[in-house]
């Protein structure tokens, strides 16, 4: 049974930075493509970023490109989301997700097999 545990989010002022992490346990971490998604109040869960097994392929939503960086450390079974230049519209619950396909990136929620519990990120004006 694969489990994903996200780090605690937090409250940050606009323009600030925050790093989220997600630790994966239960199976070989390098077997998975990993993604980050977010869900703001009253909105659907949206794609943020994805990374393949080696970290050699990345994908970002246009809204975060240039501000957010996804990375992974396979030795630590951990995926990260470094968020810089945060804006109030980045306020959401952030979820990490694992897809049992090490090579193919996807922005589609339904293609991810396992999800973390979510962590709240709040950006104040």
N, CA, C and O of each residue as an XYZ file, in Angstrom:
500
protein
N       0.841     -1.183      0.000
C       0.000      0.000      0.000
C       0.884      1.243      0.000
O       1.688      1.453      0.908
N       0.719      2.052     -1.024
C       1.504      3.279     -1.123
C       0.852      4.357     -0.280
O      -0.371      4.499     -0.269
N       1.670      5.109      0.421
C       1.167      6.242      1.207
C       1.976      7.487      0.881
O       3.193      7.431      0.699
N       1.274      8.607      0.812
C       1.909      9.891      0.542
C       1.595     10.811      1.718
O       0.436     10.979      2.095
N       2.630     11.396      2.286
C       2.443     12.289      3.430
C       3.098     13.627      3.104
O       4.308     13.712      2.894
N       2.278     14.658      3.067
C       2.770     15.988      2.743
C       3.212     16.717      4.003
O       2.721     16.457      5.101
N       4.142     17.626      3.815
C       4.563     18.480      4.919
C       3.481     19.512      5.195
O       2.577     19.721      4.386
N       3.588     20.142      6.333
C       2.625     21.177      6.674
C       2.848     22.396      5.777
O       3.985     22.786      5.513
N       1.764     22.981      5.320
C       1.864     24.202      4.542
C       2.061     25.381      5.459
O       2.867     25.330      6.388
N       1.328     26.442      5.201
C       1.453     27.576      6.102
C       0.884     28.842      5.532
O       0.286     28.874      4.456
N       1.095     29.889      6.304
C       0.645     31.232      5.938
C       1.876     32.050      5.564
O       2.852     32.096      6.312
N       1.821     32.688      4.410
C       2.956     33.479      3.937
C       2.432     34.735      3.270
O       1.339     34.739      2.703
N       3.203     35.782      3.340
C       2.809     37.030      2.690
C       3.081     36.961      1.198
O       3.954     36.222      0.743
N       2.335     37.728      0.459
C       2.555     37.810     -0.977
C       4.004     38.202     -1.265
O       4.572     39.085     -0.623
N       4.579     37.517     -2.246
C       5.981     37.730     -2.575
C       6.922     36.805     -1.849
O       8.106     36.736     -2.176
N       6.412     36.095     -0.871
C       7.224     35.188     -0.087
C       7.397     33.827     -0.739
O       6.940     33.589     -1.857
N       8.068     32.942     -0.015
C       8.375     31.603     -0.516
C       7.979     30.547      0.495
O       7.882     30.804      1.696
N       7.754     29.356     -0.026
C       7.398     28.212      0.809
C       7.796     26.959      0.059
O       7.665     26.899     -1.163
N       8.278     25.960      0.775
C       8.592     24.682      0.139
C       7.745     23.585      0.760
O       7.726     23.400      1.977
N       7.051     22.871     -0.098
C       6.293     21.697      0.318
C       7.094     20.445     -0.002
O       7.840     20.402     -0.980
N       6.930     19.433      0.834
C       7.527     18.133      0.544
C       6.471     17.051      0.702
O       5.455     17.237      1.373
N       6.731     15.938      0.079
C       5.805     14.804      0.118
C       6.638     13.533      0.152
O       7.381     13.241     -0.785
N       6.510     12.790      1.225
C       7.259     11.544      1.392
C       6.383     10.370      0.984
O       5.228     10.263      1.396
N       6.950      9.494      0.169
C       6.220      8.333     -0.350
C       6.761      7.070      0.295
O       7.973      6.867      0.361
N       5.875      6.235      0.762
C       6.294      4.968      1.355
C       5.460      3.834      0.783
O       4.349      4.045      0.295
N       6.007      2.640      0.850
C       5.245      1.462      0.479
C       5.716      0.759     -0.775
O       5.581     -0.459     -0.890
N       6.267      1.508     -1.719
C       6.773      0.889     -2.944
C       7.971      1.673     -3.454
O       8.338      2.701     -2.886
N       8.567      1.190     -4.510
C       9.749      1.835     -5.062
C       9.388      3.205     -5.620
O       8.644      3.322     -6.594
N       9.924      4.225     -4.989
C       9.559      5.598     -5.334
C       9.876      5.915     -6.786
O       9.123      6.631     -7.447
N      10.981      5.388     -7.283
C      11.394      5.714     -8.644
C      10.500      5.065     -9.706
O      10.707      5.281    -10.900
N       9.525      4.286     -9.288
C       8.565      3.710    -10.230
C       7.465      4.690    -10.611
O       6.657      4.409    -11.496
N       7.433      5.832     -9.947
C       6.311      6.745    -10.074
C       6.670      8.067    -10.728
O       7.730      8.639    -10.476
N       5.770      8.535    -11.566
C       5.709      9.948    -11.880
C       4.962     10.626    -10.740
O       3.973     10.094    -10.237
N       5.432     11.792    -10.337
C       4.811     12.511     -9.229
C       4.238     13.834     -9.715
O       4.768     14.474    -10.623
N       3.141     14.220     -9.083
C       2.513     15.482     -9.444
C       2.079     16.257     -8.214
O       1.902     15.705     -7.128
N       1.916     17.539     -8.419
C       1.310     18.419     -7.419
C       0.067     19.042     -8.041
O       0.076     19.473     -9.194
N      -0.989     19.080     -7.260
C      -2.247     19.701     -7.656
C      -2.681     20.633     -6.532
O      -2.155     20.567     -5.422
N      -3.637     21.493     -6.826
C      -4.163     22.366     -5.775
C      -5.641     22.610     -5.992
O      -6.151     22.537     -7.110
N      -6.316     22.902     -4.885
C      -7.754     23.149     -4.937
C      -8.093     24.339     -4.053
O      -7.935     24.297     -2.833
N      -8.560     25.392     -4.693
C      -8.999     26.579     -3.967
C     -10.462     26.404     -3.562
O     -11.176     25.604     -4.166
N     -10.912     27.137     -2.552
C     -12.304     27.001     -2.098
C     -13.291     27.227     -3.233
O     -13.214     28.223     -3.952
N     -14.212     26.298     -3.381
C     -15.250     26.424     -4.393
C     -14.803     26.149     -5.811
O     -15.565     26.357     -6.756
N     -13.571     25.681     -5.970
C     -13.052     25.417     -7.312
C     -12.632     23.969     -7.455
O     -12.532     23.230     -6.476
N     -12.386     23.577     -8.704
C     -11.932     22.220     -8.966
C     -10.446     22.084     -8.608
O      -9.721     23.069     -8.468
N     -10.034     20.837     -8.469
C      -8.628     20.562     -8.229
C      -7.871     20.705     -9.547
O      -8.233     20.099    -10.556
N      -6.823     21.509     -9.520
C      -6.090     21.831    -10.738
C      -4.655     21.340    -10.689
O      -4.049     21.240     -9.623
N      -4.138     21.042    -11.842
C      -2.744     20.631    -12.003
C      -1.816     21.800    -11.700
O      -2.092     22.942    -12.069
N      -0.708     21.495    -11.022
C       0.319     22.501    -10.745
C       1.628     22.127    -11.433
O       2.186     22.925    -12.187
N       2.122     20.902    -11.172
C       3.412     20.504    -11.716
C       3.535     18.993    -11.685
O       2.859     18.319    -10.907
N       4.408     18.463    -12.540
C       4.667     17.033    -12.570
C       6.132     16.788    -12.897
O       6.798     17.620    -13.513
N       6.627     15.604    -12.462
C       8.028     15.241    -12.674
C       8.113     13.741    -12.916
O       7.445     12.962    -12.236
N       8.933     13.333    -13.882
C       9.053     11.898    -14.145
C      10.022     11.265    -13.158
O      10.510     11.927    -12.242
N      10.296      9.980    -13.351
C      11.022      9.228    -12.343
C      12.433      9.759    -12.084
O      12.926      9.713    -10.957
N      13.069     10.256    -13.126
C      14.462     10.679    -12.997
C      14.598     12.166    -12.693
O      15.671     12.641    -12.322
N      13.494     12.894    -12.856
C      13.583     14.347    -12.728
C      14.004     15.024    -14.012
O      14.183     16.241    -14.051
N      14.161     14.240    -15.062
C      14.616     14.800    -16.314
C      13.530     15.427    -17.160
O      13.812     16.155    -18.112
N      12.288     15.141    -16.810
C      11.152     15.737    -17.531
C      10.237     16.415    -16.524
O       9.857     15.827    -15.512
N       9.896     17.648    -16.818
C       9.076     18.454    -15.928
C       7.934     19.083    -16.720
O       8.019     19.268    -17.934
N       6.878     19.400    -16.006
C       5.748     20.108    -16.620
C       5.142     21.023    -15.570
O       5.046     20.663    -14.397
N       4.733     22.215    -16.005
C       4.156     23.198    -15.089
C       2.909     23.812    -15.688
O       2.809     23.996    -16.902
N       1.967     24.125    -14.827
C       0.839     24.939    -15.253
C       1.347     26.338    -15.586
O       2.293     26.830    -14.972
N       0.717     26.962    -16.549
C       1.148     28.306    -16.949
C       1.116     29.284    -15.782
O       1.938     30.198    -15.709
N       0.180     29.094    -14.885
C      -0.008     30.040    -13.778
C       1.147     30.033    -12.781
O       1.307     30.976    -12.006
N       1.956     28.967    -12.800
C       3.058     28.872    -11.829
C       4.424     28.828    -12.493
O       5.448     28.870    -11.811
N       4.448     28.745    -13.805
C       5.711     28.622    -14.519
C       6.596     29.824    -14.222
O       6.156     30.971    -14.298
N       7.851     29.541    -13.883
C       8.793     30.601    -13.544
C       8.802     30.966    -12.076
O       9.698     31.670    -11.612
N       7.805     30.489    -11.340
C       7.735     30.797     -9.901
C       7.886     29.539     -9.042
O       8.483     29.578     -7.967
N       7.344     28.436     -9.526
C       7.380     27.177     -8.781
C       8.376     26.230     -9.430
O       8.582     26.256    -10.643
N       8.995     25.384     -8.591
C       9.921     24.371     -9.080
C       9.609     23.039     -8.418
O       9.575     22.938     -7.191
N       9.384     22.025     -9.232
C       9.189     20.677     -8.711
C      10.505     19.927     -8.826
O      11.235     20.083     -9.805
N      10.806     19.108     -7.814
C      12.025     18.300     -7.835
C      11.779     17.054     -7.000
O      10.776     16.948     -6.293
N      12.705     16.120     -7.093
C      12.560     14.891     -6.325
C      13.925     14.388     -5.906
O      14.936     14.650     -6.557
N      13.928     13.656     -4.796
C      15.119     12.982     -4.301
C      14.741     11.519     -4.122
O      14.094     11.157     -3.140
N      15.140     10.688     -5.061
C      14.742      9.281     -5.016
C      15.364      8.546     -3.842
O      14.803      7.559     -3.366
N      16.494      9.001     -3.373
C      17.124      8.368     -2.214
C      16.333      8.622     -0.936
O      16.419      7.848      0.018
N      15.563      9.709     -0.922
C      14.763     10.056      0.252
C      13.273      9.810      0.036
O      12.457     10.112      0.907
N      12.918      9.258     -1.132
C      11.513      8.983     -1.443
C      10.652     10.244     -1.280
O       9.541     10.191     -0.752
N      11.179     11.344     -1.733
C      10.521     12.625     -1.481
C      10.437     13.456     -2.757
O      11.378     13.509     -3.548
N       9.291     14.101     -2.935
C       9.112     15.082     -3.995
C       8.868     16.438     -3.328
O       8.243     16.526     -2.271
N       9.375     17.485     -3.971
C       9.301     18.825     -3.409
C       8.576     19.761     -4.364
O       8.531     19.542     -5.575
N       8.013     20.805     -3.781
C       7.475     21.905     -4.577
C       7.967     23.199     -3.935
O       7.484     23.610     -2.880
N       8.925     23.822     -4.585
C       9.439     25.109     -4.125
C       8.592     26.204     -4.757
O       8.491     26.297     -5.980
N       7.989     27.028     -3.914
C       7.073     28.064     -4.398
C       7.640     29.439     -4.046
O       7.779     29.783     -2.872
N       7.957     30.201     -5.052
C       8.503     31.543     -4.878
C       7.532     32.571     -5.443
O       6.622     32.244     -6.204
N       7.749     33.818     -5.052
C       6.916     34.931     -5.535
C       5.437     34.600     -5.404
O       4.659     34.777     -6.341
N       5.073     34.129     -4.255
C       3.697     33.679     -4.045
C       2.713     34.832     -4.147
O       3.013     35.969     -3.781
N       1.530     34.508     -4.654
C       0.457     35.465     -4.845
C      -0.773     35.009     -4.055
O      -0.905     33.820     -3.767
N      -1.659     35.915     -3.705
C      -2.890     35.506     -3.004
C      -3.676     34.443     -3.774
O      -4.311     33.583     -3.165
N      -3.639     34.495     -5.080
C      -4.365     33.499     -5.867
C      -3.731     32.113     -5.826
O      -4.298     31.163     -6.366
N      -2.561     31.980     -5.193
C      -1.973     30.661     -4.973
C      -2.556     29.978     -3.741
O      -2.254     28.814     -3.475
N      -3.382     30.687     -2.994
C      -4.016     30.119     -1.806
C      -4.887     28.927     -2.194
O      -5.778     29.038     -3.036
N      -4.613     27.790     -1.565
C      -5.322     26.554     -1.902
C      -4.848     25.436     -0.986
O      -3.876     25.587     -0.245
N      -5.542     24.326     -1.049
C      -5.026     23.083     -0.472
C      -4.197     22.411     -1.561
O      -4.663     22.212     -2.683
N      -2.980     22.071     -1.214
C      -2.053     21.464     -2.170
C      -1.961     19.959     -1.897
O      -1.844     19.520     -0.753
N      -2.016     19.189     -2.982
C      -1.976     17.737     -2.894
C      -0.821     17.195     -3.732
O      -0.604     17.644     -4.857
N      -0.090     16.241     -3.193
C       0.825     15.496     -4.045
C       0.130     14.213     -4.484
O      -0.770     13.714     -3.808
N       0.561     13.693     -5.620
C      -0.069     12.520     -6.203
C       0.981     11.678     -6.912
O       1.966     12.201     -7.433
N       0.758     10.360     -6.925
C       1.677      9.421     -7.546
C       0.976      8.681     -8.673
O      -0.166      8.241     -8.540
N       1.678      8.557     -9.765
C       1.152      7.836    -10.919
C       2.070      6.661    -11.223
O       3.286      6.823    -11.316
N       1.474      5.459    -11.380
C       2.251      4.243    -11.609
C       2.715      4.140    -13.051
O       2.460      3.155    -13.744
N       3.382      5.157    -13.469
C       3.996      5.221    -14.806
C       5.187      6.134    -14.630
O       5.037      7.344    -14.462
N       6.363      5.553    -14.670
C       7.548      6.319    -14.310
C       7.942      7.363    -15.343
O       8.706      8.281    -15.044
N       7.413      7.220    -16.584
C       7.968      8.001    -17.685
C       7.061      9.103    -18.221
O       7.547     10.133    -18.688
N       5.748      8.896    -18.157
C       4.822      9.790    -18.858
C       4.235     10.816    -17.908
O       3.584     10.454    -16.928
N       4.454     12.082    -18.185
C       3.863     13.141    -17.388
C       2.390     13.300    -17.753
O       1.991     13.033    -18.886
N       1.589     13.736    -16.787
C       0.183     13.952    -17.061
C      -0.345     15.086    -16.197
O       0.093     15.286    -15.063
N      -1.297     15.824    -16.761
C      -1.999     16.868    -16.026
C      -3.388     16.413    -15.594
O      -4.155     17.190    -15.025
N      -3.703     15.170    -15.863
C      -5.059     14.660    -15.638
C      -5.167     13.983    -14.278
O      -4.437     13.034    -13.992
N      -6.077     14.470    -13.440
C      -6.241     13.932    -12.087
C      -6.488     12.421    -12.098
O      -5.907     11.677    -11.308
N      -7.346     11.991    -12.995
C      -7.790     10.592    -12.975
C      -6.672      9.621    -13.290
O      -6.801      8.425    -13.026
N      -5.578     10.111    -13.850
C      -4.462      9.224    -14.185
C      -3.497      9.029    -13.017
O      -2.532      8.272    -13.126
N      -3.752      9.703    -11.915
C      -2.915      9.526    -10.732
C      -3.588      8.527     -9.793
O      -4.799      8.581     -9.575
N      -2.796      7.627     -9.249
C      -3.335      6.480     -8.528
C      -3.478      6.706     -7.027
O      -4.395      6.173     -6.402
N      -2.589      7.483     -6.457
C      -2.558      7.654     -5.015
C      -2.342      9.120     -4.696
O      -1.582      9.816     -5.369
N      -3.040      9.584     -3.635
C      -3.016     11.000     -3.270
C      -2.629     11.178     -1.812
O      -2.902     10.327     -0.964
N      -1.984     12.314     -1.543
C      -1.747     12.701     -0.171
C      -2.994     13.312      0.443
O      -4.029     13.445     -0.210
N      -2.876     13.676      1.698
C      -4.033     14.179      2.431
C      -4.305     15.646      2.167
O      -5.382     16.146      2.490
N      -3.354     16.328      1.594
C      -3.516     17.750      1.307
C      -2.956     18.617      2.420
O      -2.972     18.239      3.591
N      -2.462     19.784      2.038
C      -1.919     20.719      3.011
C      -2.296     22.139      2.586
O      -2.227     22.488      1.408
N      -2.695     22.950      3.567
C      -3.195     24.281      3.269
C      -2.049     25.268      3.106
O      -1.146     25.342      3.939
N      -2.107     26.019      2.021
C      -1.191     27.139      1.794
C      -2.046     28.392      1.655
O      -2.944     28.455      0.816
N      -1.759     29.374      2.479
C      -2.495     30.632      2.453
C      -1.525     31.775      2.217
O      -0.537     31.926      2.935
N      -1.815     32.574      1.207
C      -0.967     33.716      0.868
C      -1.758     34.983      1.146
O      -2.805     35.217      0.541
N      -1.258     35.791      2.055
C      -1.952     37.024      2.400
C      -1.469     38.161      1.507
O      -0.317     38.173      1.075
N      -2.362     39.123      1.231
C      -1.992     40.246      0.336
C      -0.870     41.088      0.926
O      -0.440     42.063      0.310
